[in-house]
């Protein structure tokens, strides 16, 4: 079965695949990362009593 997808480059390390039949999108790297390598640093904006839809 042939799957049709549109690929859009995102910077120098990633691309977004959008599948035409479903509209689903996924992010894929175009480079290899080493085990334990930090891809991006981030921290909390606030501390909540319980998780919400933004909880990682």
PDB file with one MODEL, atoms N, CA, C and O in Angstrom:
MODEL        1
ATOM      1  N   UNK A   1       0.839  -1.189   0.000  1.00  0.00           N
ATOM      2  CA  UNK A   1       0.000   0.000   0.000  1.00  0.00           C
ATOM      3  C   UNK A   1       0.884   1.252   0.000  1.00  0.00           C
ATOM      4  O   UNK A   1       1.749   1.396   0.863  1.00  0.00           O
ATOM      5  N   UNK A   2       0.679   2.123  -0.926  1.00  0.00           N
ATOM      6  CA  UNK A   2       1.441   3.367  -1.051  1.00  0.00           C
ATOM      7  C   UNK A   2       0.858   4.420  -0.112  1.00  0.00           C
ATOM      8  O   UNK A   2      -0.340   4.698  -0.160  1.00  0.00           O
ATOM      9  N   UNK A   3       1.698   5.007   0.741  1.00  0.00           N
ATOM     10  CA  UNK A   3       1.257   6.051   1.668  1.00  0.00           C
ATOM     11  C   UNK A   3       1.787   7.377   1.155  1.00  0.00           C
ATOM     12  O   UNK A   3       2.992   7.545   0.967  1.00  0.00           O
ATOM     13  N   UNK A   4       0.876   8.321   0.928  1.00  0.00           N
ATOM     14  CA  UNK A   4       1.258   9.634   0.421  1.00  0.00           C
ATOM     15  C   UNK A   4       1.493  10.579   1.586  1.00  0.00           C
ATOM     16  O   UNK A   4       0.639  10.733   2.459  1.00  0.00           O
ATOM     17  N   UNK A   5       2.667  11.212   1.589  1.00  0.00           N
ATOM     18  CA  UNK A   5       2.966  12.164   2.656  1.00  0.00           C
ATOM     19  C   UNK A   5       3.696  13.370   2.085  1.00  0.00           C
ATOM     20  O   UNK A   5       4.404  13.282   1.082  1.00  0.00           O
ATOM     21  N   UNK A   6       3.500  14.489   2.753  1.00  0.00           N
ATOM     22  CA  UNK A   6       4.176  15.739   2.411  1.00  0.00           C
ATOM     23  C   UNK A   6       5.248  15.952   3.469  1.00  0.00           C
ATOM     24  O   UNK A   6       4.967  15.867   4.665  1.00  0.00           O
ATOM     25  N   UNK A   7       6.478  16.230   3.038  1.00  0.00           N
ATOM     26  CA  UNK A   7       7.585  16.428   3.979  1.00  0.00           C
ATOM     27  C   UNK A   7       8.025  17.885   3.943  1.00  0.00           C
ATOM     28  O   UNK A   7       8.318  18.433   2.881  1.00  0.00           O
ATOM     29  N   UNK A   8       8.066  18.508   5.130  1.00  0.00           N
ATOM     30  CA  UNK A   8       8.495  19.907   5.245  1.00  0.00           C
ATOM     31  C   UNK A   8       9.698  19.973   6.170  1.00  0.00           C
ATOM     32  O   UNK A   8       9.635  19.489   7.300  1.00  0.00           O
ATOM     33  N   UNK A   9      10.782  20.560   5.713  1.00  0.00           N
ATOM     34  CA  UNK A   9      12.017  20.706   6.484  1.00  0.00           C
ATOM     35  C   UNK A   9      11.796  21.714   7.618  1.00  0.00           C
ATOM     36  O   UNK A   9      11.169  22.755   7.425  1.00  0.00           O
ATOM     37  N   UNK A  10      12.328  21.380   8.814  1.00  0.00           N
ATOM     38  CA  UNK A  10      12.239  22.265   9.975  1.00  0.00           C
ATOM     39  C   UNK A  10      13.665  22.490  10.454  1.00  0.00           C
ATOM     40  O   UNK A  10      14.226  21.643  11.149  1.00  0.00           O
ATOM     41  N   UNK A  11      14.244  23.601  10.095  1.00  0.00           N
ATOM     42  CA  UNK A  11      15.619  23.879  10.490  1.00  0.00           C
ATOM     43  C   UNK A  11      16.581  22.889   9.867  1.00  0.00           C
ATOM     44  O   UNK A  11      16.314  22.330   8.803  1.00  0.00           O
ATOM     45  N   UNK A  12      17.706  22.674  10.539  1.00  0.00           N
ATOM     46  CA  UNK A  12      18.748  21.812   9.984  1.00  0.00           C
ATOM     47  C   UNK A  12      18.725  20.399  10.561  1.00  0.00           C
ATOM     48  O   UNK A  12      19.496  19.547  10.119  1.00  0.00           O
ATOM     49  N   UNK A  13      17.847  20.129  11.553  1.00  0.00           N
ATOM     50  CA  UNK A  13      17.896  18.813  12.201  1.00  0.00           C
ATOM     51  C   UNK A  13      16.593  18.024  12.156  1.00  0.00           C
ATOM     52  O   UNK A  13      16.550  16.904  12.663  1.00  0.00           O
ATOM     53  N   UNK A  14      15.541  18.562  11.573  1.00  0.00           N
ATOM     54  CA  UNK A  14      14.266  17.847  11.626  1.00  0.00           C
ATOM     55  C   UNK A  14      13.384  18.167  10.426  1.00  0.00           C
ATOM     56  O   UNK A  14      13.612  19.127   9.690  1.00  0.00           O
ATOM     57  N   UNK A  15      12.361  17.318  10.260  1.00  0.00           N
ATOM     58  CA  UNK A  15      11.360  17.543   9.230  1.00  0.00           C
ATOM     59  C   UNK A  15      10.006  17.059   9.748  1.00  0.00           C
ATOM     60  O   UNK A  15       9.937  16.160  10.586  1.00  0.00           O
ATOM     61  N   UNK A  16       8.940  17.661   9.242  1.00  0.00           N
ATOM     62  CA  UNK A  16       7.581  17.272   9.604  1.00  0.00           C
ATOM     63  C   UNK A  16       7.001  16.473   8.451  1.00  0.00           C
ATOM     64  O   UNK A  16       7.038  16.907   7.300  1.00  0.00           O
ATOM     65  N   UNK A  17       6.464  15.297   8.770  1.00  0.00           N
ATOM     66  CA  UNK A  17       5.775  14.479   7.778  1.00  0.00           C
ATOM     67  C   UNK A  17       4.282  14.662   8.000  1.00  0.00           C
ATOM     68  O   UNK A  17       3.793  14.472   9.113  1.00  0.00           O
ATOM     69  N   UNK A  18       3.551  15.032   6.947  1.00  0.00           N
ATOM     70  CA  UNK A  18       2.088  15.132   7.030  1.00  0.00           C
ATOM     71  C   UNK A  18       1.488  14.111   6.077  1.00  0.00           C
ATOM     72  O   UNK A  18       1.732  14.151   4.871  1.00  0.00           O
ATOM     73  N   UNK A  19       0.702  13.197   6.632  1.00  0.00           N
ATOM     74  CA  UNK A  19       0.099  12.142   5.837  1.00  0.00           C
ATOM     75  C   UNK A  19      -1.195  12.654   5.212  1.00  0.00           C
ATOM     76  O   UNK A  19      -2.104  13.096   5.914  1.00  0.00           O
ATOM     77  N   UNK A  20      -1.265  12.589   3.890  1.00  0.00           N
ATOM     78  CA  UNK A  20      -2.362  13.175   3.136  1.00  0.00           C
ATOM     79  C   UNK A  20      -3.714  12.524   3.446  1.00  0.00           C
ATOM     80  O   UNK A  20      -4.728  13.220   3.497  1.00  0.00           O
ATOM     81  N   UNK A  21      -3.748  11.209   3.654  1.00  0.00           N
ATOM     82  CA  UNK A  21      -5.027  10.529   3.871  1.00  0.00           C
ATOM     83  C   UNK A  21      -5.637  10.832   5.234  1.00  0.00           C
ATOM     84  O   UNK A  21      -6.861  10.872   5.360  1.00  0.00           O
ATOM     85  N   UNK A  22      -4.806  11.049   6.264  1.00  0.00           N
ATOM     86  CA  UNK A  22      -5.323  11.256   7.622  1.00  0.00           C
ATOM     87  C   UNK A  22      -5.149  12.677   8.137  1.00  0.00           C
ATOM     88  O   UNK A  22      -5.873  13.100   9.038  1.00  0.00           O
ATOM     89  N   UNK A  23      -4.194  13.421   7.574  1.00  0.00           N
ATOM     90  CA  UNK A  23      -3.880  14.750   8.088  1.00  0.00           C
ATOM     91  C   UNK A  23      -2.969  14.710   9.305  1.00  0.00           C
ATOM     92  O   UNK A  23      -2.610  15.757   9.844  1.00  0.00           O
ATOM     93  N   UNK A  24      -2.587  13.501   9.748  1.00  0.00           N
ATOM     94  CA  UNK A  24      -1.698  13.369  10.904  1.00  0.00           C
ATOM     95  C   UNK A  24      -0.310  13.899  10.575  1.00  0.00           C
ATOM     96  O   UNK A  24       0.168  13.767   9.448  1.00  0.00           O
ATOM     97  N   UNK A  25       0.329  14.503  11.576  1.00  0.00           N
ATOM     98  CA  UNK A  25       1.680  15.033  11.408  1.00  0.00           C
ATOM     99  C   UNK A  25       2.605  14.387  12.426  1.00  0.00           C
ATOM    100  O   UNK A  25       2.186  14.061  13.537  1.00  0.00           O
ATOM    101  N   UNK A  26       3.869  14.203  12.044  1.00  0.00           N
ATOM    102  CA  UNK A  26       4.865  13.668  12.963  1.00  0.00           C
ATOM    103  C   UNK A  26       6.202  14.344  12.702  1.00  0.00           C
ATOM    104  O   UNK A  26       6.506  14.727  11.572  1.00  0.00           O
ATOM    105  N   UNK A  27       6.998  14.488  13.760  1.00  0.00           N
ATOM    106  CA  UNK A  27       8.305  15.134  13.676  1.00  0.00           C
ATOM    107  C   UNK A  27       9.384  14.068  13.625  1.00  0.00           C
ATOM    108  O   UNK A  27       9.395  13.156  14.452  1.00  0.00           O
ATOM    109  N   UNK A  28      10.309  14.173  12.646  1.00  0.00           N
ATOM    110  CA  UNK A  28      11.383  13.198  12.467  1.00  0.00           C
ATOM    111  C   UNK A  28      12.725  13.922  12.389  1.00  0.00           C
ATOM    112  O   UNK A  28      12.833  14.969  11.752  1.00  0.00           O
ATOM    113  N   UNK A  29      13.737  13.367  13.034  1.00  0.00           N
ATOM    114  CA  UNK A  29      15.062  13.959  12.955  1.00  0.00           C
ATOM    115  C   UNK A  29      15.726  13.585  11.636  1.00  0.00           C
ATOM    116  O   UNK A  29      15.444  12.536  11.058  1.00  0.00           O
ATOM    117  N   UNK A  30      16.602  14.451  11.177  1.00  0.00           N
ATOM    118  CA  UNK A  30      17.374  14.172   9.969  1.00  0.00           C
ATOM    119  C   UNK A  30      18.837  13.902  10.314  1.00  0.00           C
ATOM    120  O   UNK A  30      19.665  13.663   9.435  1.00  0.00           O
ATOM    121  N   UNK A  31      19.136  13.945  11.615  1.00  0.00           N
ATOM    122  CA  UNK A  31      20.491  13.625  12.086  1.00  0.00           C
ATOM    123  C   UNK A  31      20.378  12.596  13.208  1.00  0.00           C
ATOM    124  O   UNK A  31      19.301  12.398  13.770  1.00  0.00           O
ATOM    125  N   UNK A  32      21.477  11.953  13.526  1.00  0.00           N
ATOM    126  CA  UNK A  32      21.490  10.961  14.593  1.00  0.00           C
ATOM    127  C   UNK A  32      21.926  11.606  15.899  1.00  0.00           C
ATOM    128  O   UNK A  32      22.888  12.373  15.923  1.00  0.00           O
ATOM    129  N   UNK A  33      21.223  11.300  16.988  1.00  0.00           N
ATOM    130  CA  UNK A  33      21.579  11.792  18.311  1.00  0.00           C
ATOM    131  C   UNK A  33      22.240  10.677  19.094  1.00  0.00           C
ATOM    132  O   UNK A  33      21.881   9.508  18.953  1.00  0.00           O
ATOM    133  N   UNK A  34      23.214  11.044  19.925  1.00  0.00           N
ATOM    134  CA  UNK A  34      23.887  10.075  20.787  1.00  0.00           C
ATOM    135  C   UNK A  34      23.032   9.826  22.031  1.00  0.00           C
ATOM    136  O   UNK A  34      22.298  10.709  22.475  1.00  0.00           O
ATOM    137  N   UNK A  35      23.131   8.638  22.579  1.00  0.00           N
ATOM    138  CA  UNK A  35      22.414   8.292  23.797  1.00  0.00           C
ATOM    139  C   UNK A  35      22.790   9.272  24.911  1.00  0.00           C
ATOM    140  O   UNK A  35      23.974   9.499  25.159  1.00  0.00           O
ATOM    141  N   UNK A  36      21.796   9.853  25.581  1.00  0.00           N
ATOM    142  CA  UNK A  36      22.036  10.781  26.677  1.00  0.00           C
ATOM    143  C   UNK A  36      22.271  12.214  26.242  1.00  0.00           C
ATOM    144  O   UNK A  36      22.396  13.098  27.089  1.00  0.00           O
ATOM    145  N   UNK A  37      22.335  12.469  24.935  1.00  0.00           N
ATOM    146  CA  UNK A  37      22.571  13.822  24.434  1.00  0.00           C
ATOM    147  C   UNK A  37      21.357  14.706  24.712  1.00  0.00           C
ATOM    148  O   UNK A  37      20.221  14.277  24.510  1.00  0.00           O
ATOM    149  N   UNK A  38      21.587  15.935  25.172  1.00  0.00           N
ATOM    150  CA  UNK A  38      20.511  16.883  25.436  1.00  0.00           C
ATOM    151  C   UNK A  38      20.083  17.497  24.112  1.00  0.00           C
ATOM    152  O   UNK A  38      20.896  18.090  23.403  1.00  0.00           O
ATOM    153  N   UNK A  39      18.807  17.354  23.784  1.00  0.00           N
ATOM    154  CA  UNK A  39      18.269  17.910  22.537  1.00  0.00           C
ATOM    155  C   UNK A  39      17.807  19.343  22.769  1.00  0.00           C
ATOM    156  O   UNK A  39      18.043  20.221  21.939  1.00  0.00           O
ATOM    157  N   UNK A  40      17.145  19.574  23.907  1.00  0.00           N
ATOM    158  CA  UNK A  40      16.668  20.912  24.228  1.00  0.00           C
ATOM    159  C   UNK A  40      16.493  21.036  25.735  1.00  0.00           C
ATOM    160  O   UNK A  40      15.983  20.121  26.381  1.00  0.00           O
ATOM    161  N   UNK A  41      16.907  22.140  26.282  1.00  0.00           N
ATOM    162  CA  UNK A  41      16.687  22.415  27.703  1.00  0.00           C
ATOM    163  C   UNK A  41      15.356  23.137  27.864  1.00  0.00           C
ATOM    164  O   UNK A  41      15.028  24.029  27.082  1.00  0.00           O
ATOM    165  N   UNK A  42      14.600  22.752  28.872  1.00  0.00           N
ATOM    166  CA  UNK A  42      13.386  23.490  29.200  1.00  0.00           C
ATOM    167  C   UNK A  42      13.102  23.311  30.679  1.00  0.00           C
ATOM    168  O   UNK A  42      13.580  22.365  31.305  1.00  0.00           O
ATOM    169  N   UNK A  43      12.322  24.223  31.228  1.00  0.00           N
ATOM    170  CA  UNK A  43      11.965  24.127  32.643  1.00  0.00           C
ATOM    171  C   UNK A  43      10.523  24.576  32.815  1.00  0.00           C
ATOM    172  O   UNK A  43       9.851  24.956  31.856  1.00  0.00           O
ATOM    173  N   UNK A  44      10.073  24.525  34.038  1.00  0.00           N
ATOM    174  CA  UNK A  44       8.680  24.865  34.319  1.00  0.00           C
ATOM    175  C   UNK A  44       8.447  26.376  34.311  1.00  0.00           C
ATOM    176  O   UNK A  44       9.343  27.165  34.612  1.00  0.00           O
ATOM    177  N   UNK A  45       7.228  26.750  33.959  1.00  0.00           N
ATOM    178  CA  UNK A  45       6.810  28.146  34.047  1.00  0.00           C
ATOM    179  C   UNK A  45       6.142  28.371  35.399  1.00  0.00           C
ATOM    180  O   UNK A  45       6.294  29.419  36.025  1.00  0.00           O
ATOM    181  N   UNK A  46       5.389  27.342  35.831  1.00  0.00           N
ATOM    182  CA  UNK A  46       4.747  27.389  37.144  1.00  0.00           C
ATOM    183  C   UNK A  46       4.571  25.959  37.640  1.00  0.00           C
ATOM    184  O   UNK A  46       4.613  25.008  36.858  1.00  0.00           O
ATOM    185  N   UNK A  47       4.374  25.819  38.952  1.00  0.00           N
ATOM    186  CA  UNK A  47       4.137  24.513  39.549  1.00  0.00           C
ATOM    187  C   UNK A  47       2.655  24.422  39.903  1.00  0.00           C
ATOM    188  O   UNK A  47       2.119  25.279  40.605  1.00  0.00           O
ATOM    189  N   UNK A  48       1.998  23.362  39.404  1.00  0.00           N
ATOM    190  CA  UNK A  48       0.558  23.191  39.607  1.00  0.00           C
ATOM    191  C   UNK A  48       0.278  22.101  40.635  1.00  0.00           C
ATOM    192  O   UNK A  48       1.124  21.243  40.885  1.00  0.00           O
ATOM    193  N   UNK A  49      -0.913  22.138  41.229  1.00  0.00           N
ATOM    194  CA  UNK A  49      -1.334  21.116  42.183  1.00  0.00           C
ATOM    195  C   UNK A  49      -1.646  19.786  41.497  1.00  0.00           C
ATOM    196  O   UNK A  49      -1.448  18.723  42.085  1.00  0.00           O
ATOM    197  N   UNK A  50      -2.136  19.842  40.249  1.00  0.00           N
ATOM    198  CA  UNK A  50      -2.425  18.627  39.479  1.00  0.00           C
ATOM    199  C   UNK A  50      -2.138  18.872  38.003  1.00  0.00           C
ATOM    200  O   UNK A  50      -2.116  20.018  37.554  1.00  0.00           O
ATOM    201  N   UNK A  51      -1.920  17.807  37.254  1.00  0.00           N
ATOM    202  CA  UNK A  51      -1.580  17.955  35.840  1.00  0.00           C
ATOM    203  C   UNK A  51      -2.728  18.535  35.015  1.00  0.00           C
ATOM    204  O   UNK A  51      -3.899  18.389  35.364  1.00  0.00           O
ATOM    205  N   UNK A  52      -2.369  19.190  33.920  1.00  0.00           N
ATOM    206  CA  UNK A  52      -3.365  19.667  32.962  1.00  0.00           C
ATOM    207  C   UNK A  52      -2.962  19.222  31.552  1.00  0.00           C
ATOM    208  O   UNK A  52      -2.060  18.398  31.405  1.00  0.00           O
ATOM    209  N   UNK A  53      -3.606  19.745  30.534  1.00  0.00           N
ATOM    210  CA  UNK A  53      -3.343  19.316  29.159  1.00  0.00           C
ATOM    211  C   UNK A  53      -1.937  19.672  28.672  1.00  0.00           C
ATOM    212  O   UNK A  53      -1.499  19.140  27.652  1.00  0.00           O
ATOM    213  N   UNK A  54      -1.225  20.544  29.362  1.00  0.00           N
ATOM    214  CA  UNK A  54       0.138  20.931  28.969  1.00  0.00           C
ATOM    215  C   UNK A  54       1.209  20.144  29.706  1.00  0.00           C
ATOM    216  O   UNK A  54       2.397  20.334  29.447  1.00  0.00           O
ATOM    217  N   UNK A  55       0.814  19.268  30.617  1.00  0.00           N
ATOM    218  CA  UNK A  55       1.768  18.524  31.418  1.00  0.00           C
ATOM    219  C   UNK A  55       2.582  17.556  30.559  1.00  0.00           C
ATOM    220  O   UNK A  55       2.033  16.813  29.745  1.00  0.00           O
ATOM    221  N   UNK A  56       3.889  17.581  30.754  1.00  0.00           N
ATOM    222  CA  UNK A  56       4.784  16.660  30.034  1.00  0.00           C
ATOM    223  C   UNK A  56       5.003  15.447  30.909  1.00  0.00           C
ATOM    224  O   UNK A  56       5.722  14.527  30.520  1.00  0.00           O
TER     225      UNK A  56
ENDMDL
END
